[in-house]
């Protein structure tokens, strides 16, 4: 702020300084031009007369207007070197004036001799005992004699005015600069104080502490408050993500440790026998193969969740819903003893990844199968169109249903609604998490809805990109 203020003040100062000098010099030019014209006008009465008469008339006129520090210098340069002036000392003097040395008088005489050289028009020259002087000279023809008349005014008034402007700018600029620095410091301190606190919080967060939050004091409604609130929300999400990651790693480790422990224990039992029977070997082999299958399925599910954030997770194409859903449901009916029901199917196509969509629907169907009893448990699929370009896949069952407080958590990784269910019967709790990942990759949503008959569970997978089939009509 101080730098900007100094540059602005310097530009204004230069403009005012130059304008002040230009205006005063303009007034001086008008004055000396008028004085020279009056001098020549007075000499018109001796036009055509002798040089001596012209010189006498010129001397009478200039001496009638004696020179002072505030008046005009008048002079007439005549042929032969004669000069008439109301301040003849400026053109040279034989003796030094009181208070001056011979060398100083010698310098003044040299300046005076330079004034004898005609400079027609306006010029600035150093004048002894006067200083820098603005001079105007005109050539005149008085018949028998040609002469040069001129007048001059010292530029000391201009210099004093410009110095006054400079002093005023320095004093006023200094005061304004101090006030501006003080105001900018206070304003900067007010703005930077919360930013410094944010920097301290960011330093602690960078060190691994996600607990601190930005404090917003007062009723600030500016960008700092917006920044603090956004930073706090980011820290909340970051802490939640880290917590979720820790829980995920712990749950995944636990899920992997259980089958590995079973395999290790069975192998130890088998190794402890000197001559194990074929029945024991077959039993251990069967248990190990089952646990290895469970580990493989868990690893596959974890890979799907890890790949869900990648841009190439989906391979989208047009899927004809009629045959796609029918074939998928026919295959599921062979996996368990349940009452499988296929309701209405929206007539049209969907822009989706058929493999991922089939995976999501199978996971929903398996979830319904796990929560229903055989052989009469109902597992139903309905595919309904939604306006304007969305389609809903609703998988419902007549099982125990999902409690209200669990309806959001069922889509979390490794979450089970029934804590008493074993991993052998209930799975690892990744099926619905995979469904949500596939839905979000398609820009869709998955949610738990109330069962149509008030009993059981109903999960709705809604995806965009649906196109209704065009109905063609023929003429009779």
TITOR-439624 format. One record per residue (C-alpha): residue number from 1; x, y, z. Coordinates in steps of 0.001 Angstrom, whole numbers, plus 500000, padded with zeros to 6 digits. Example, Ala and Ser with C-alpha at 12.3 -4.5 7.8 and 13.67 -1.06 7.14 Angstrom:
% TITOR-439624
   resi        u        v        w
      1   512300   495500   507800
      2   513670   498940   507140
END
This chain:
% TITOR-439624
   resi        u        v        w
      1   500000   500000   500000
      2   502850   502351   500841
      3   504511   501616   497502
      4   501303   502235   495564
      5   500692   505424   497518
      6   504245   506671   496858
      7   503991   505989   493124
      8   500589   507703   492942
      9   501843   510700   494922
     10   504944   510945   492715
     11   502822   511018   489551
     12   500509   513669   490998
     13   503485   515681   492245
     14   505153   515696   488830
     15   501922   516802   487157
     16   501265   519607   489679
     17   504946   520642   489738
     18   505183   520922   485973
     19   501778   522573   485630
     20   502619   525189   488277
     21   505882   526062   486497
     22   504188   526143   483100
     23   501420   528489   484268
     24   503826   530916   485968
     25   506200   530868   483000
     26   503231   531573   480734
     27   502342   534639   482789
     28   505972   535806   482702
     29   506080   535343   478921
     30   502981   537495   478517
     31   504438   540179   480816
     32   507840   540454   479161
     33   506302   540314   475684
     34   504013   543224   476607
     35   506864   545192   478222
     36   509020   544772   475124
     37   506176   545926   472892
     38   505655   549028   475059
     39   509392   549764   474938
     40   509426   549616   471149
     41   506224   551678   471003
     42   507918   554428   473017
     43   510806   554516   470574
     44   508581   555118   467556
     45   508755   558866   468316
     46   512456   558981   467364
     47   512064   556949   464226
     48   514475   558094   461506
     49   516574   560133   463890
     50   520199   559747   464742
     51   521674   556940   466822
     52   522459   559336   469644
     53   518874   560566   469787
     54   517521   556998   469735
     55   519955   556012   472492
     56   518916   558988   474621
     57   515233   558189   474172
     58   515847   554566   475119
     59   517820   555575   478204
     60   515098   557982   479285
     61   512416   555283   478978
     62   514242   552476   480800
     63   515490   554759   483556
     64   511931   555961   484109
     65   511178   552370   485147
     66   514016   551507   487534
     67   514771   547850   488124
     68   513964   546171   491430
     69   513828   542552   492550
     70   510096   542470   491680
     71   510158   544522   488453
     72   511116   543848   484843
     73   514582   544081   483361
     74   514466   546378   480287
     75   517301   546820   477780
     76   517994   548033   474235
     77   520978   546726   472257
     78   522142   549426   469825
     79   524640   549197   466956
     80   528237   549678   467990
     81   527860   547940   471330
     82   525964   550666   473134
     83   523349   549406   475592
     84   520521   551163   477400
     85   519128   549334   480444
     86   517363   550025   483729
     87   519925   547678   485306
     88   523173   548362   483391
     89   525344   546481   485921
     90   524169   543128   484525
     91   525995   543867   481253
     92   529345   544270   482971
     93   531105   546538   485459
     94   534695   547661   485803
     95   534783   547543   489584
     96   533504   544832   491870
     97   530351   545689   493688
     98   530436   545891   497463
     99   530786   542395   498971
    100   532102   540818   495768
    101   535622   539728   494857
    102   537436   540441   491615
    103   537003   536846   490468
    104   533250   536955   491148
    105   532998   540208   489180
    106   534982   538624   486365
    107   532411   535776   486166
    108   529522   538262   486198
    109   531149   540282   483401
    110   531428   537116   481281
    111   527710   536427   481816
    112   526928   540049   480923
    113   528876   539804   477690
    114   526847   536744   476738
    115   523675   538832   477197
    116   524948   541185   474488
    117   524632   538372   471949
    118   521136   538694   470434
    119   518670   535836   471087
    120   515504   536715   469206
    121   512411   535325   470888
    122   512164   533632   474275
    123   515206   532288   476084
    124   516508   531607   479591
    125   519884   532935   480609
    126   521803   533512   483851
    127   521817   537219   484699
    128   524351   538630   487186
    129   522826   539581   490561
    130   519452   538274   489289
    131   519823   534560   488598
    132   518040   532562   485946
    133   515920   534970   483943
    134   513287   534549   481287
    135   514151   536944   478421
    136   512212   538050   475348
    137   513973   539975   472531
    138   512621   541605   469359
    139   514411   543199   466467
    140   513135   546648   465381
    141   513903   548966   462454
    142   513685   552675   463273
    143   514564   553927   459798
    144   518216   554742   460035
    145   518924   552376   462920
    146   518220   548725   463626
    147   518155   547711   467274
    148   517110   544884   469565
    149   514762   545562   472445
    150   514164   543092   475197
    151   512864   542539   478681
    152   513224   539846   481267
    153   511850   538643   484581
    154   513662   536406   487050
    155   512442   532838   487400
    156   512916   532935   491146
    157   509133   533272   491605
    158   508569   530124   489547
    159   511241   528265   491477
    160   509809   529409   494818
    161   506337   528304   493766
    162   507619   524914   492653
    163   509640   524542   495847
    164   506503   525396   497795
    165   504594   522685   495948
    166   507401   520237   496672
    167   507443   521123   500381
    168   503663   520791   500584
    169   503761   517428   498907
    170   506571   516219   501129
    171   504806   517310   504319
    172   501326   516202   503285
    173   502652   513062   501640
    174   504620   512163   504755
    175   501561   512540   506960
    176   499344   510637   504524
    177   502000   507949   504148
    178   502216   507453   507910
    179   498423   507321   508188
    180   498239   504926   505245
    181   500892   502676   506760
    182   499066   502683   510083
    183   495704   502004   508437
    184   497155   499299   506185
    185   498893   497683   509155
    186   495663   497622   511151
    187   493687   496344   508176
    188   496361   493788   507343
    189   496556   492652   510959
    190   492775   492238   511057
    191   492810   490198   507872
    192   495989   488250   508546
    193   495249   487356   512175
    194   492746   484630   511260
    195   495009   483575   508409
    196   497904   483156   510848
    197   495659   481062   513078
    198   494703   479027   510032
    199   498385   478568   509213
    200   499006   477271   512725
    201   496103   474851   512411
    202   497360   473771   508979
    203   500823   473162   510468
    204   499325   470936   513154
    205   497257   469106   510551
    206   500367   468641   508419
    207   502028   467061   511451
    208   499216   464508   511616
    209   496828   466049   514153
    210   493351   466220   512601
    211   491680   467448   515773
    212   492115   471268   515604
    213   489629   473422   513722
    214   489567   477003   512488
    215   488018   479364   515014
    216   485733   482021   513541
    217   485326   484933   515941
    218   482697   487638   515688
    219   480184   487869   512903
    220   482516   487866   509963
    221   480785   487491   506610
    222   483841   487906   504394
    223   486038   485516   502426
    224   488011   484583   505548
    225   484904   483077   507125
    226   484113   481205   503910
    227   487691   479920   503810
    228   487589   478856   507476
    229   484272   477040   507084
    230   485475   475289   503921
    231   488716   474310   505672
    232   486808   472929   508658
    233   484524   470931   506381
    234   487552   469610   504547
    235   489132   468544   507856
    236   485897   466841   508891
    237   485814   464882   505657
    238   489524   464132   505944
    239   489153   462880   509513
    240   486159   460811   508482
    241   488084   459397   505526
    242   491079   458511   507710
    243   488799   456927   510286
    244   487017   454988   507562
    245   490365   453929   506127
    246   491592   452699   509502
    247   488363   450792   510054
    248   488568   449381   506548
    249   492140   448171   507049
    250   491249   446704   510443
    251   488130   444964   509103
    252   489929   443681   506015
    253   492771   442368   508180
    254   490263   440673   510461
    255   488354   439152   507560
    256   491569   437779   506085
    257   492958   436625   509415
    258   489952   434380   510194
    259   490240   432008   507193
    260   494029   432025   507460
    261   493737   430995   511115
    262   491355   428183   510182
    263   493713   426927   507464
    264   496736   427178   509752
    265   494962   425372   512597
    266   493780   422526   510387
    267   497235   422082   508910
    268   498737   421961   512401
    269   496209   419306   513463
    270   497008   417303   510357
    271   500768   417689   510866
    272   500487   416517   514482
    273   499310   413095   513321
    274   502055   410642   512454
    275   499911   408711   509985
    276   496821   410822   509190
    277   493921   408961   507712
    278   492563   409698   504267
    279   489359   410978   505848
    280   491313   413616   507828
    281   493259   414643   504740
    282   490058   415017   502723
    283   488407   416954   505570
    284   491341   419370   505909
    285   491545   419764   502143
    286   487814   420560   501970
    287   488062   423145   504790
    288   491183   424771   503317
    289   489604   424972   499871
    290   486469   426610   501334
    291   488515   429176   503229
    292   490692   429882   500200
    293   487538   430421   498149
    294   486276   432852   500798
    295   489628   434738   500722
    296   489544   434916   496928
    297   485999   436298   496969
    298   487003   438888   499594
    299   490066   439950   497586
    300   487950   440258   494437
    301   485444   442469   496271
    302   488242   444642   497663
    303   489704   445054   494179
    304   486319   446160   492835
    305   486052   448806   495570
    306   489632   449950   494960
    307   489004   450294   491214
    308   485721   452191   491650
    309   487576   455537   491745
    310   489368   454943   488443
    311   488190   456557   485236
    312   488262   453228   483364
    313   486134   451467   485975
    314   483153   451448   483606
    315   482862   450360   479985
    316   479604   451976   479009
    317   477477   450690   476153
    318   473808   450492   475249
    319   472032   447699   477168
    320   468638   446397   476014
    321   466911   445979   479377
    322   464376   443277   478382
    323   466694   440402   477446
    324   469436   441582   479818
    325   467266   441468   482952
    326   465491   438250   481900
    327   468723   436317   481318
    328   470251   437639   484537
    329   467212   436682   486638
    330   466970   433223   485068
    331   470544   432564   486142
    332   469868   433731   489710
    333   466916   431392   490122
    334   469328   428464   489926
    335   471487   429655   492834
    336   469046   429124   495727
    337   465713   427618   496737
    338   463526   430742   496851
    339   460388   432101   495233
    340   461939   434296   492575
    341   459537   436802   491032
    342   460272   439074   488049
    343   457893   442012   487817
    344   457532   444636   485118
    345   460546   445495   482994
    346   460882   448967   481489
    347   460801   448836   477701
    348   463917   450550   476445
    349   467706   450687   476635
    350   470199   451962   479221
    351   473658   453494   478779
    352   475627   451482   481338
    353   478386   448945   481889
    354   476544   445590   481537
    355   479107   443663   483624
    356   479046   446140   486527
    357   475253   446444   486354
    358   474914   442650   486480
    359   477339   442546   489421
    360   475271   445131   491331
    361   471984   443298   490684
    362   473494   439941   491697
    363   474754   441473   494953
    364   471285   442863   495682
    365   469721   439490   494904
    366   472268   437642   497112
    367   471565   440072   499925
    368   467844   439312   499608
    369   468528   435569   499451
    370   470641   435692   502625
    371   467807   437392   504547
    372   465008   435071   503427
    373   464229   431492   504341
    374   464128   428616   501892
    375   462187   427403   500079
    376   459331   429929   500185
    377   461213   433199   500767
    378   460256   435804   498177
    379   462955   437595   496136
    380   461509   440015   493555
    381   462934   442361   490902
    382   461060   445247   489259
    383   462514   447547   486598
    384   460495   450763   486340
    385   461088   453847   484175
    386   461425   457218   485911
    387   461021   460604   484274
    388   462766   461973   482376
    389   465654   459602   481569
    390   466171   457425   484637
    391   465336   453835   485436
    392   464823   452132   488799
    393   465878   448551   489659
    394   463969   447529   492801
    395   464989   444299   494565
    396   462616   443393   497417
    397   462167   440431   499757
    398   459922   439274   502581
    399   462698   438884   505136
    400   463051   440677   508505
    401   463655   444032   506843
    402   466221   446726   507632
    403   465784   448943   510736
    404   465366   452668   510122
    405   468651   453581   511820
    406   470578   451044   509722
    407   469368   452116   506280
    408   472347   454361   505573
    409   474975   452168   507216
    410   474139   449034   505246
    411   476123   450458   502326
    412   479287   450868   504406
    413   482119   448414   503993
    414   482121   445387   506333
    415   478846   446462   507919
    416   476258   443831   508904
    417   472795   444604   510197
    418   472749   441385   512237
    419   475782   441151   514504
    420   474939   437556   515290
    421   475382   436441   511698
    422   478629   434620   511006
    423   480958   435389   508143
    424   480252   431999   506703
    425   476545   432747   506345
    426   476555   436532   506099
    427   479592   437247   503966
    428   482157   439979   504565
    429   479696   442862   504334
    430   481035   444236   501043
    431   478163   443399   498707
    432   476059   446526   499253
    433   479200   448706   499381
    434   480038   447449   495887
    435   476481   448244   494764
    436   476847   451830   495968
    437   480260   452187   494274
    438   478798   450960   490967
    439   475781   453273   491329
    440   477965   456326   492012
    441   480247   455452   489092
    442   477129   455571   486866
    443   476100   458936   488450
    444   473195   457144   490090
    445   472033   456410   493640
    446   471073   453395   495714
    447   468779   453603   498733
    448   466674   451495   501059
    449   462925   451923   500687
    450   459964   450729   502645
    451   458735   447340   501451
    452   455525   447585   499385
    453   453576   445318   501746
    454   455196   446723   504894
    455   457165   443508   505504
    456   460675   442765   504351
    457   463258   445011   502665
    458   463327   446883   499360
    459   466510   448359   497839
    460   466188   450777   494915
    461   469043   451250   492395
    462   468377   454346   490234
    463   470558   454997   487187
    464   470478   457722   484490
    465   470842   457205   480753
    466   467543   455423   480093
    467   465944   455714   476650
    468   462401   454522   476106
    469   461733   452245   473173
    470   460017   453953   470282
    471   456536   452586   469598
    472   455954   452084   465881
    473   452416   452145   464449
    474   451341   450861   461042
    475   448467   451852   458749
    476   445564   449597   457959
END
